[in-house]
């Protein structure tokens, strides 16, 4: 059993900062790619950022220069530092992790954490 738990969501004013964390636990042999996605009401879930086990990153154009993804492999945790936040960043943020167990490789998803940016 593998679980992902997000934390750090909340209410922030435009221009402010927020740091999200997501910790994976359970029967984990190795974690490959990890990432953050978000979904606003009435919209499709979209990629925010991904990071490989080697540290290679990828960002959506809308967050480049404002957000930064990082990870702590020893703690099976991925972070998303969000700066200069805008109202359009309001969404439920989900973390993902490609987890290798002794039997299978599978992409797991967290339950999501609400981020609200007020103007």
C-alpha positions, 0 to 999 in steps of 0.5 A: 500500500502506497499513500501520498499526502499533500499539505501546505494549502491555504489562503494567500493574497495576490503577490504572496507565497505558499509552500506545498509538500507531499510525502509518500509512504508505504511499500516503496522500493524507488520513486521515479518522477514526481509532480504537481498538478492542479484543477480549478472549478470547471477546468481540466486538470493541468500540469504545474511541474514535474521533477525526475529522480535525477533532478530534471524539472519541467514547468508549465509556462504559466508558472515559470519564474514563479514556482519551483519544484524540489524533492527530498529523496531520503524522505520521499517528499516533493515540494512546490514553492509558489511565489508571486501568486495570482488569483488564477493560481487558485485550484486544488493542487495534487501531487503524483509519484511514479512508485516502484514497489517490489512487484509493480511500477504505478503512478499514485495520486494524492487527495489534493490540497486547496489553494486559494489566492485572493486579490 
